[in-house]
Amino acid sequence: MRTEPSLADDPERLTLRQADQARDDFAAIESDLQIIMGQLARLPDRDYASRLAGLSALIFAVALILSL
């Protein structure tokens, strides 16, 4: 007759202390990811960068014409 291995004999089974530490580690990683996502949301997007470049070129052209 074939017997199934018990969970107590499983070498990959975590102890309560290890599971608690893993939970704390995952919470810290999640917190760090939230901070990074917030920072990424504040970065300028491509449309804003292109408008800024166009405006800068226009201001430079006007300054160049006025300096003649």
N, C-alpha and C positions, 0 to 999 in steps of 0.2 A: 504494500500500500504506500502511496506517495504522500509525503507530508509537506505542507506549505511552510516556508520560513516564517517565524514569528517576527513581529515588528520590533520586539526587544533585541533581537539578534541582528538587526539591520545596521551595518556600520555607517550608513549615511544618515541615520536618524539623528536629529538635533536634540540636545538636551534643552531644558527650559531656559537655562542661562544663555545658551547659544542662540536660541530662537529670540529671546528678548534683545540680545545684542544685535542680531540681524534686523529686528524691527526698528531699533534705534538708528542703525546705519541707513536703512531705507528711508526713514523719516528725514535724516540729514541730507541725503541725496535729493529727495523730493524738494526740500527747502531750497537747496542750492539751484536746482533746476528752475524753480519759480523765480528766483532772483535773476537768473540768466535770461529767462523768457521776458521778464520785465525790461531788462536792459536792451534786448533785441527789439522789443516793441517801440522803444524810443529812438532807434536808429532811423535816419532819413531814408525814405524809399526812393526808387528810381525816378519817379515823376518829380519829386521835390528837387532832387539833384539836377535833373535836366532843366527845370525852371530856374534854379539858382545859377547854373552855367549860362543860360540864355540871358538872364538879367545882368550877370557880370559882364558878358560880352557887350551888351547894350550900353552899360555905364562906361565901359572902356572906350567904345566907339564915340560916345558923346563927349567924353573928356578929351579924346584925341582931336575931334573936330573943333572943340572950343579952344584948344591950345594952339591952333594954327593961326 
